[in-house]
Amino acid sequence: MKTSRFLLPLAAAAAAISLAGCATPATRIRENPGLFASYAPAQQDLIKRGQVAVGFDMDMVRLALGDPDHVRTRTTPDGVSQVWSYVTYESPDGYPLYRGWYHRYYAWRDPFYPWYLDYPARREHEHMRVVFNRTGRVTSIEQALS
């Protein structure tokens, strides 16, 4: 009986730690209610569904998709734009090893270090790319079909 009294809190703590990094649009909205409330109902609906649209600003994209995995700049005759990429990892045969954005916060060999980072021959699969103009508005969205 004494052992089960300690196992339940331990299991709850482990579950909380594992879910803490799995941020969803709902989680990000709860963390930023004032920002979310400032958007139009149509924009709020897209953000709730984890979708973005042309014209969104960077804060709207962060609410919908989270922080990007990679950020780069693109220079064209029209000026400099910022490109945000969202990735997943997959095995060489295409099996998904990971979906989400919390993986970059862990240090190598941390006790919670994600196992898939040691997976031999893993591939990074960019599933979404969002391009912002110099004013910070989305000008294009690219999504992988598979």
Steps between C-alpha positions, in 0.01 A plus 500: 500500500785734586660441158182588310477827693831602342441353154193710421672838558808374316292390200313833502828692506639295211184559298514874568864519389433306182199713410659833592684525170201400288367850454182530297316805368264471799796507741655802329163679496460439876847647555416812290126569544523877443692462177261235372195714590638789295457307173191479279272195546603351163867527597429351843330202337804430280738535794292258710528244219879550474476663158649821361401731216661761279496830688555349845767667713778313682308484829202340327722237342665426835159451661388264223821303435740575784859612465668406173765230486716704259506870412678639193495814293436517128623794290332572166461813284185568706702516822584280796247255639510262793427129450379278783524122458320231698644149490440144612744209509450175317683173449655419161185304409277801573374396845446810718735506797380828643231763455510829691723793587640448849797283399747783448492602868669187632874479556695204365490209745245673720299233688200602290705507179269383221595153376437584135795741488733198531309308233750410228426642157198702614378757249370843571175558315394861456122487505428874498673821399359846576644810329466849652556833326706781652196622698461159667191383308462157339540521123509128420446162662644176368382163632618151414231286341620186676 
